[in-house]
Amino acid sequence: MRMRTLWVALLLCAVGTYGFAQDPRGIPRELARQRAAQISDVRYHVAFALTPKGAMSSGEEEINFKLKAIQPVLLDFRDGEVKDASVNGAAVTLKIENGHLELPATRLRTGQNTIVLHFAVAIAAAGKPLTRFEDHDDNSEYIYSLFVPMDASMAFPCFDQPDLKGRFRLELTAPESWTVISNTAVETDTEAGAGQKRTRFAETRPISTYLFAFAAGPFRKLRESPGLPGLYVRKSKFERAEAEAPEVQQIAARGIEYLSNFFAQPFPFPKYDMVLIPGLAYGGMEHAGATFLREESVLFRTAPTHSDLLNRDVLVLHELTHQWFGNLVTMRWFDDLWLKEGFAQYMAYQALAALDPGENVWKRFYESIKPEAYAIDSTKGTTPIYQQIPNLEDAKSAYGAIVYSKAPAVLKQLAFVLGAENFREGLQLYLKEHAYGNAEWNDLVHAFERVSGRPLGSWAAVWIRHRGMPQVDISWSCEADHLGKVSLSQRDVLGSAEVWPVAMDLGLNYANRDPVLMRVGLKGKSLELQDLKGAPCPSFIFANEQDYAYGRFLLDARSRESAMGRLGEIQDLFRRTLLWGSLWDSVRNAELAPRDYLDLTLKLLPTESDEALTRSLLSHSATALHRYVSPAIRSEYIGRFEALAADRMLHSKEPDLRIVWFRSLEAMGETPEGLAKLKAMLNGQLTVPGVELRPLDRWNLAAALLAQGDPEAQTIFAAEKQRDSSGDGQKYAYFAEAARPDAATKQRYFNDFLHNPSREEDWIEQSLYTFNYWNQSQLTAPYLKMALEALPEIKRERKIFFLVDWLSAFIEGQQSSAAREQVYGYLQSAPIDADLRLKILQVVDELDRTVAIRQKFPN
């Protein structure tokens, strides 16, 4: 799954002699262990009847499994209704208790058992694992499943744990005009009467329950070509997909060939399809043989840059990698979530670097991966990569930047430590030994140890089981133009006594020649680099060239001054990007004044030719302007940024740069002159050469005008609603109007967020940030406490990433000490679980930094 899943799962557990209370809450870890020890050879035959506009689906199911010892068994099922059931041919009455159905020991036997059930489950636009999407463009309807991490048991009775893999047979009864897609190929289609057909799919290979999935509706398949994966899209977007999406099939096909060779393991499932799902809660979900991709991540709603297209490739390769890491070999429990997500993310970039070697992929890896990982790992709410998950109902907490960003970054360091061939052979051994089974992180470490001959237990214990990261500092001096003493030291950013093993390339940077690189291993608190003594004195030293290491690498004062003076002369794009990143980290750590950073960006941005770096610098500048400096200081700079953006979006040589500068003007525009340019682009008086504004570009402009209280904004908004009445347009109008700066709008939206069960989750998700627009903190401050109080409900009812999005929007929408005190007051008084407490501490860190930076640099 990509940040930002569909499953149908089945779970069963013995109680009584297992020592558990009857019907335990959720799925405790020990319960899962006992079941995995007692139950084997699980097979599911599941059937759903899908009726257009129906609020419920009726289902039939046969579960076959082997049981070692006779005792009561728990089958997981919540949020549905059992109509009748039988155990080994004998009718039984089963009641749902705490999300379980107890199968009586008197009806079970050692060896083979057969359970037959008839049931009913809900289908809804939001909040259910069977989701209905209504396409307002042509009034068609689509239904798809999404079960991660333990929502299969909301869709049908099942054993819902990843280490009870099973083989699935699926039958779907649906309208004849619908296309149905699942993990395997269609075996038969037969008439079912009343305009319905019954589709039977081939049995799957052994997969975890969260990887079982289906999608149904009037999908159309892009034309088939030999060797290309199938790609399905809703019919109203078919023509767009024909024009824009064939590249997705091409990169997937090339990825299959590359990964099969890299892993020395053929593609592990009989077929591979991709299905574009509008409004999918995640970027993608890697169901075995049938990946679901968020439609908006493939068919762009805004004018795309080259980086946007490459990010799409990374998404496709990430989900594809899961077919090996996650599907072929699955983590035993969700505390090892990183075994699939971290590797999928790392291998997506590894594959892209091999497939497109000219793309400077590892520089993009740094830009996309490291900042988010470093940001969360600097907070009091961070967690280890390996997270203790005592109950599967807590598994949502494991998802986030630690597994998606830190884990792949640490894997890059491990590949550097082991060497490319040892790293690859270790992965091959791991996949070979655990194919179609489950594994834990120790299994992977042992595979690396066996192929490399190096002990890794201590390394893994620190990097996988401990939270936080090191800050690596360098101290140096020169005498008579030669280096004197050069030493490295480290400290844990959270203040613990942890000592991190860090492998890095240290660089001596000179004004008129290439840097001198030295590989360094820092295994203790400090290290003196004797080999550098007497070398020519550099202009600055940077300790993490090529970004192999993981940690905070700030430039020392002398190096920072020199690097800031020479940054415009540095031709190596990767090095220039890393230095800019270090400078931004210095701003966030209140070592560099935001004003100095803004001055430097204004000086160097006009000549920066890299689109991704330009985007990063503009994003950081907007953060500094909107959060880190006072309104008075912002007023000194904003006109200069607006003027620069307006000029560069018209006169940059590359269309990608023009798009980036257009987006920055949209994000930063606030003066009458800046807003006038936004209005001119909407009415056609001002155009960006070579760039066609797409509907979402226009809605973003309308939202910005509303948020800034422009006197013409409401008229423009009404005209845009009339101009774009499509299904997407209705969603975009909803998110844009949330930016209106009046109390009545905020009250109406907040009530809708929490109390309208039919409101689609992606509509809310997209509206959270316009609701909490950066300049409306006083207007939204009254909702901060209510947003915090809603967290238990949000965690219980919403999909995986929604909780952090909710927190980030409401907390980071504030900049004051009073808001900070309110958050910490809630932490002290509210009876919330440990996971929510950590999530709040993660997010409030940015507010902490905002307050600290403003206090240190008031002018």
N, C-alpha and C positions, 0 to 999 in steps of 0.2 A: 504494500500500500504506500502511496506517496502522500506527503504532507501537503498537507493541506489539507467497499468491500462487500462483498456480498458473501453470505455464507448460509448454509443450513447445517446445523450441527446436532449431534446426538450424544447424550451423556447418561451414564448409568452408574449407580453406586450402591454398594451394600451398606446397610446400617445394622444396628443391633450388635452383632459380634464384631463389627469394625470399631465399636466404641463410640459411635456418633449418636448425638441426640436425634430424635426423629425429625426429618425434614430440616436439615440445617439451612441457614440463610445462604443464598448464592451457591457457589461451588468452591468450598475450601480446598486448599492445596492437599491436605492429608486425605480428604475424601477422594480427590482425583487420583492420588497415588494408589489408594486401596482398590479403586475401580480398575485402574490400568493393570494391577497385579492379578485381578480376578477375571477380567473379561478380555476376550480376544476374538479374532475372525468376525468382525462386525460388518454386516451388510444391511443397507437400507433400500427399500423400494418405496418411494414417496410420490404421491400424486396430488396435484392441486387443480381445482376448477376455477378458472378466471373468468369473471363476468364483467362486461363493460359497466362502469359506474357503480359496480357492486362494492359495498362497504366491507363485505366479508368474503373469504374464500373457504370453501369446504375442502377437506383433505382426507386422504386415505394413506395408511402407512403400514408396512410390514418391516419389522426389525428382526434380524437374525443375529445371534451372537452365541459364543461358547462361554460357559460359566464353570469355574473351577470347583467352587463349593456352594452348596445350597444355603442361601440366606436371603433376606429381603434386599431388593435392588431398587435404587432410585433412578428414575428416568426424568430428565429435566424438561419442564414445560411450564411456561408462564404467559400470562396475557392471552390465553386462548380458552377454548371449551372442548372437553372430551365428550363426545356423544355416546360412544360405546367402545369397549376394548375386550380383548381376549388374550390369555397367556397360555401358550401351548394348547390351543383349542378350547380352553375353558373360559366362559364369559366371566369377567370381573368388573367391579365398579371401582373406578379410579377417581380420586378427588385431588385437585391441585392444592398443595400445602407448601407455602413458601417457595413456589416455583418448581416443585417436584411432584412426580407421580410415584407412589410406592408400589412396586410389583411384589405381591405376597410370596413369601418363601414356599408356601404350601403348593403353589402352582409352578414353581421353577424346578429345574433339575440340573444335575451336572451334565456337562457337554452342551449339545445344541439346544437353543431355546428360540421360540418364535413368538413375537408380540405383534398383534394386529390392532390398529386403532382407527377410528373415524373421529375427526375433529373439525373445528372451525377457528379461523384466525382473522384478524382485522387487516384491512388494506387502507392506507391513508396517505395524505399528501406529506405528512411529517410525523415523526415520533414513532413510527412502526418499521419493522424490518422489511415488510413488503410495502413498497412505496409506489404510489400512483402519481404520474406526471401527466397533466392535461396540457396539450399543445394548443395554445390559443390562436395559433396561426391557421390551423385547419380543423380544429376541434377534435383531433384524434387523441388517443389515450395510450399510455405506456405503463407497464408494471414491471418492477425489477426488485430483486432481493438484495439486502445489504446486512450482513450478519456479524461483522467484526465488532468487538472481540468475542461476545458471548450472546448474541441476539438470535442465533439459530433457534434456541429454545423458546423464542417468542413467536416463531413461525410454524413449528411443529414439534412434537415430542422427540427428544433426542438426547444423546450423550454428548455434552457440549464441552469437551476439553481437547486440546490439540494433540495429546499423545494417545488418544483412542482413534486411530485412523480407521476408516472404513471404505467400503466400495459402495457407490451410490447408483441406483437406477431411478430415473425421474420420468414421470408422465405429466403432461400438461394438457388440460382441456381448455381451449381458447377459441375465439372467433376464427373462422376459416381464413379471413383476410389478414390475420396477424402472422408475423414471423416470430418464431420462438428460438432462443439461443440458450445453450447450457454448456457444461464442461466438456461434453462429448458430442459426437455427431448424431444426427437423427437416424434412428433405425427404421421407424415406420410412422406414417401419417394415415389415420383412418377417420372416416366421417363419424361424428358423434350426435348428429341430429340437431335441428333448430339452428342451422348455420354455424355449428361448432365443429371443431376437429380435435382428435386426440393424438398427441405427438409423444412417441416413446423414444427415449435417448439410450444410447449404448451405456453399459456399465462403466464407471470410472475405474481407474487404478486407485490404489489406496491413497486417500487424501484426508487431511484434517477437516473437521466439520465446517470451519469457517471459510473453507475454500470451495464449498459447494454453492452453486449460484444459477440463476436463470434471469432472463429478460424477455419480455413479450410485448408485442404491439406491432403496428404497421412499419416496422423497420425495413429499410432497403439496404441491400448489400452492394458495395462498390464492385464494379466488374472484376471478375476473378481472372487472375493470371497465374500460370504455373509457378510455384515456389513462393508466392506471396501469401501472407496470412489474410484471413478474411477480415473485412472492416464493415461494420453495420452502423447506420445512422438513421435517425427518424426521417420520415419521408419529406417533411417540409424543409429539411436542410440538405437534401440529397444533392441538388445541383451545386451548392456551395462545396459540399464534401468532394464531389467529383473534381472540382477545380483546385481545392486546397489540401486535400488529405492523402493523395497517393504517396506523398513523401513519407507519411507515417508508415505505410505498408513497406516501403523500400527500406527505411532504417530498421524496422522490425526484422525483415528478412535478412539483412546484412548482420544484424545483431545475433540472430539465431545461429548463423554460420560461425561468427566469431566466438560466441560464448560456448558453443558445442566443442570447438577446437580448444579453447582456453581451458575449459574444465575437463577435457577428455571424456565427455559424457554427452551422448546424443540428447536432443530435445526430449524431455522425459514424458511427454504426453502425446496422445494420438493426433491431436490437431491444435491449432492456435488461431483464435479469433480475437478481435478487439471490437468492443461495442461502445459507441459514444453515448453517454448518458447525460442529458441536460440537468444541470443543477446538482450533480453528484457531490456528496458531502466531502469527498477527498479528490486529490488530483487524479488518482487511479486506484483500482483494486485488482490484485493479481490472481483472481480465481484460476484454478488449474485449467488450462486450455481455453479460457474465456476471460480475458482481461477487460474490465470496465474502465473507461477513461472519461474524465469530466469533459463534456462536449466543448465547453468554453476554453479548455486548455489546448484544443486542437483546431477548432474553428474560431479564430480570434475575433473578439468583439471590438477591439481597438486596432488601429493601424500597427502592425507588428514590426519590430526591428529584427535584425539578424540575431541578436541575443535571445529574443523571444522565440524564434524558430529553433535555436539550439537548445533552449530550455525545454521545448516540446520534445526534442530528440532525447534529452536526458530523461524526461518522464517516461517515454516509450521504452527506453533501455532499462530504466529502473524496474518497471513492472515486468519486463521480459526476464530480467535476471532472477526475479522471484520464482520463476518456474523451476529453477534449480535451488536457490537459497530461499527457503520458505515453503515450497510446495513439494519438491522431491525430498529434501531434508528439512524437517520442520522442528522449530524449537519445542522442547518438551513442555515448557510452561512459559507464560508471558513475561516472566522476569528475565528471560533471554531474548526478548523481542529484538534486540540489536543484532542477533545472529541473522535475522532476515533483513531488517530495514537498513542497518548500517552497511551490510555487505551489498545490498541492492544499490544503495546510493554510491558507494565507492566504485563498484563494478560498472555502473552506468557511465561514470567518467572515464574509467579505464577503457571501456569498450569504445567510447566516443573518441578518445585520444588515439586509439589504433585505427578506427575507421576514418577519421578526419584529422590527420596529423598536423595540418596547417592551422588548426583552430586555437592553439594556445590553451588547450583544455585545462591544464592544471592551474593556470591563472584564473580561469573561470571557476574552477573548483574552489579556490581560495575566496573569490568574491561571493559565491553563492552559499558556501558552507561555513567558513570560519567565523565571520562576524556574529552570526546568530548563536553559534556554539559558545564563543567567548563571552557573549553578552549574558547568556543564561548561567554559564559556569562561574561567573563573577558574583552571582547572587546568593543570598542565604537560603534560597529555595531550590538550589540545584540538587541533583541526585547523582548517584553513580550510574555508569552505563548499565551495570547489572542492578536491577531494582527488585527488591523483595515484594512479591505480590502474594499476600496470604490468601486472597480469594479472587476468583476470576471477575467478580463484580467490580473489583478495583483495577482491572487491567487497563482501562482507559487512561489511567494516570501514567502509564509507562510511555505513552506516545508523546513526542515533542522533540525539541531541538537536541536533546542529549542523544537519542537513538538515531535521529535523522542527520545530525550535523557533527556532533562530537565523535560518535562511533566511527563514521567513515574517515574523519580526520585522524583519529588514532590508528586506524587501519593503514592509512597512508604512511604514518610514521613506522608502523610495524614492517611494512613492505620495504622501507628504507633500511631498517635494522637488519632484516633477514636477507635482503637481496631479492630481486625479481623472480628468479627461478625457484628458490626455496619457497617463496610465498605462493607461487602458482602450484608447485607440486604439493604443498600442504593442503591447498584447497581441493585439489584433485583427489587426494587420499581421503579427506573428510567426506566428500560427496560419494565416493565409491563405497566406503564402509557403512554409510548410514542411508543409502538410497531407499526411498519410500518408507523411511522410518523417522525417528526423532533423535535429537541430540541436544547436548548442553554445551556451554562455552568451554568447559574443560576438555571436551572431545576435540574441539578445534585447536586449542592450545597444544594438546598432545600430538595432533597431526603435524603441526608446525615443528614441534620439538623433534619428532622422529625423522623428518626429512632434512632438517637443518643441523641436527646434532647439538643444538644450543638449548640450555635450560631457559624456560620462559615463565616459570611459575611466579617468580617475584615480580617480573615486569607486568604480567597479566593481573596479579593481585592488586597492584597499585592502580593501574590504568582502568581496569574493569570494575573493581569493587570499591574504589574510593571516589568521593565526589570532589569537585573543584579542579584546579589546575595550578601549575607553577607560574610565577612571574620570574623571568630570567633577566637579570641586570648585568651590565658590563661596566667595568671600571678600567680606564686606560689613561696613559700619559705618554708624552713624547719628550725626548731629550735630544737636542741637536738634530732634528729632523728624522729621528729614528724612534721606533717604539721602545718604551721602557717596560713597565709592568702592565700586563693585560690579564685581567681575572674575570671570571664569571661567578655569579652567585645566584641562588634561587631561594624563593620563599613561596609558601602556599598562599594563594590570593584570599583564602577564607581564614587565614591565621592559624591553621593547624600546624603540627610539627611534621607533616608528611614531607618526605623527600621523593621527588619524582625522577625516574630515569629518563633523561632527555637526550635525544640524538638530533644533531642539527648541522647545518652548513653555516659557518660564520664567515662573514665577508668583510675584508678591508677594502673600502671604496676610495678611489683616487679621482682627482679632477680630470686627468688626461689619459687614463688607460683603464683597461678592464679591471674589475675587482679581483683580489686574490682570495680564493675560497679555501677554507680549512674545515675538514670534518671533525666535529667535536662530540664527545660523549660526556655529558654531565651526570654523574651518578651520585654525587654527594651534595652537601650544602654549597660548596664552592670549589673552584678549580682555577689554578694559575696556569696560563698558557705559555710555558717556557719557550716553545718553539717559535713564538712570534717576536720574542725580544730581539731588538736590533733590526727588524724589518723597517722599510721606509714608512714614515709617519703618514697615515691615511687622513683624508678629510673627514671621514666618519666611518663608524663600524656598525654593521647590522648583524644581529646574531641568528637570524632565521632566513637566510637566503634560500630560495626555491621552496620555501614553505613546507619543509619536511616535518618540522617539529610542531607540537601542539602546546600552546601556552601564551601568556601575555609577554610580548617582546617590545618594550618601549625603548625608544632611543634615549641615550643619556643626553644631558643638557648640551654638551659640546657637539655631539653628533646631530642632535635635533636642529641646532642652529645652522650647522653646515648643510645638512640635507635640505632644509627649507630654502636655503640660498641656491642650491644646485638642482633642485627637483626638476625644473624646466629643461635642464640639459641632459637628463638621464634618458638615454635612448631605449634601454631594455624595458619593454612594457611591463613584464612581470615584476621586475625590481621596482619600477615606478609605482606600480599598484600596491606592492607590499609596503613601501614607505608611506604612501598616502594612508594606508590602513593603520599603520603604527601611529601616525600623527592624529588620526581620528580617535584612536584608543587613548591618546594623551589628553584629548579634549574631554572625553567621557570620564577620565580619571582626575580631572581638574588639575592637570599639570600644564596644559596649554590653553591660553585664553581663547574662547570661541571667536572673539574679534580677530585674533591673529590668524586663525584658520580661515575665516571668511575673507580676510584680506588676501591670503595666499590663493584661495580658489578664484577670486575675482581676477587676480593677476595671471594665473596660469590656464584657467579654463578656456579662454578664447582660442588658444593654440593646441588644446588637447584633441587628438584625432581619434582616440579609442572610444567607441560608443558606450561600452559597458563601464569603463572607468568614469567617463563623463556622467553617466547616469548615477553612479555611486557618489561622486562628489556633489552633484546637485541635490541628491537625497539627503546627504549629511548636512549640506548647507541649509536646506529647508528645516531640518531638525534643529539646528543651531538657532535659526531665526525664530522659529515658532516656540521653542522650549527653553533654550539655554541663555538667551540674552533678554534684556528688559525691552519693553515696548519702545522706549526712547532710542535704544541702540538699533533695534530692528528698523525703525523709521529712517536711520542713517543709511542703511544698506539696501532696503527693499527696492527702492527705485532703480538702483544700479543693477541689481539682479534682474528686475523686470526688463530693463532696457537691453541688457546683454542677451537675455533669452529671446526677446523679440527680434534682435538682430541676427543671432545665430540660427534661429529656426527658419529664417529666410535666406541666409547666405552661406550656411555650412555646405561643404562640397558634397557630403554623403547624405542620402535620404534618411539613413538610420540616425545620424546626428540631428537632423532637422526634427525628427519625431521626438527624440529625447528632449530637445530644447522646447518644443511645443508643450510637452507634458510638464516641464518645469515651470513654464509661464502659467499654465493652468493651475499648478499647485501653489505657486508663490504670489500670483497676481492679487493685489489688494488695493492699490492706489487707483484713483479715477482713471489715470492713463492706462494702467495695466488692465483694469476691468473693461475699458473701452476696446482694447485689442481682443479680449475674449469675445465680446459681443460682435465685433467685426468679423471674426472667424465664423460665428454662427450664422450671420446674415449674408455671408459670401463676399463681403467687401475686402477681406483679407484672407489670402490662401497661402498654404505652405507648399512651396514648389515640390512637385513630385510626390506629394502625400495626400491621399484621399481620406478625409475624416470618416470614420465608421460610426454607426449609431451610438455606441457607448462613448466614443470621443465627444460627441455632441452632448450627451447626457451628463458627462463629467463637467463640461463647461457650464451647463445649466445649473448643476449642483453647486459649483464654485460661486456662481453669481448669486444664487439663493443664500448661500452661507455668508457671503460678504454683505448681504443686505442691499444689493444694488437696486436702485429704484425701478429699473425695468425688468428685474429678475422674474417677478411673477407673471408678467405678460409673456416673457420668453419661455418660461416653463409651460404655460398653457399652450403656446404655439407648438412647442416640441411634442407635447402629448397628442396634439392633433396630427402632427406630422408623422409620428411613429406610434401607431396603435397596435403594433405586433405584440406577440406574447412576451418577447424580450423587452419591448418598449414599456409594457405595463410593469415589469419588474424594475426597470431602470427608473421609471417615474416614481415608483415607491421609494427607492433608495435616495433619489435626488431630493424629494420633498422632505425627507428626514432632516435635511440641512437647513430648513427654514428657521430663522432665529427668533422664534416666538414661543412663549410658554405653552400655549394651547397645542401646538404641533408636537412639542416634546412629550406632553402628557398623553396625547392620543397614541403616539408611536410606542411609548414605553408600555402602555396597557396592551397594545397589540403584540408586542414582543413576548409578553408573559402570559397573556390570557386568550389568545386566538389560536386554538389548536389546528386550524386549517391553514394557517400562514406557513408557507414553504420556508424551510430552514435557510436555504441559500438567499432568499429575499431578506431575511433578518440579518444574516451574516454580512451581507453587502451593505446594509443600512447602518450598522453599528458605528462605523467611522464617520459617516456623514451626520448622524445624530450627535456624535461627540466631536464635531469639527473643531479644529485647533483654536479658533478664535471665540468659541462659545463656552468656555469653561465655567463662567459665572452662571450661565443659563442651565447648564447640565449638572452643576454641582449638587443640587438637591436630589439627583437620582443616584449619586454614588453609593449612599448607604443602602438604598433599596436594591441596587444592582448586586451589592455584596450579600444582602440577605437572601437573594434569589439563588445563590450559588448551589445549595444542596439540590434544589429542583432542577437547575440547569445540568448539573452533573448526572442526575438520574435520568432525565428525559432526552437530552440532546446527544448528538453524535460526538465522536472523539475529540475533534479539535475546536468545537464550538466554545467550550468552557474558557480556554485561554483567550480566544478571540473576544469573548464577552468581557473578561477581566481587563484585557489590554485596552479595549476601546474606552471603558469607563474610567479606569485609573489613569491611563496615559493621556486622557482628555483633560486632565487637570495639571496645573503647574505650581500650586501654592503649598506653603507649609501647612495651612489649615487642612487641605485635602489629605496630605500625608499623615497628619495626626489623626484624621478620621479613619484612615485605613488601619493604622496601628491600634487605634482604639477598638476597632472591630476585631482585630486579631486577639487582643487581650480578653475580650468579653464574650465572644461568640463561641458556642459549643460546636465547633466544626471538626471534621476528621483531619488526620495528619496530611492527607493528600491535598485537600483544599488549602490548608495552611501553607504548604510548600508552594502551591500555585500562586497564592497571593504574594508571598515573599519574592517569588520570581518576578512578578509583574511590577510590584511596587518599587523595585530596584531602580527603574528608570525615573520614577518620581523622586526617589532619594537623590539620584544624581542631578536631576534638574534643580532641586532646591540647593544642593551643595555647590554646584557650579555658579548659580546666580549669587550665592552668598560670597563666594571667593572672588568672582569677577563681576562686581556690580556695574562697572562702567566700561 
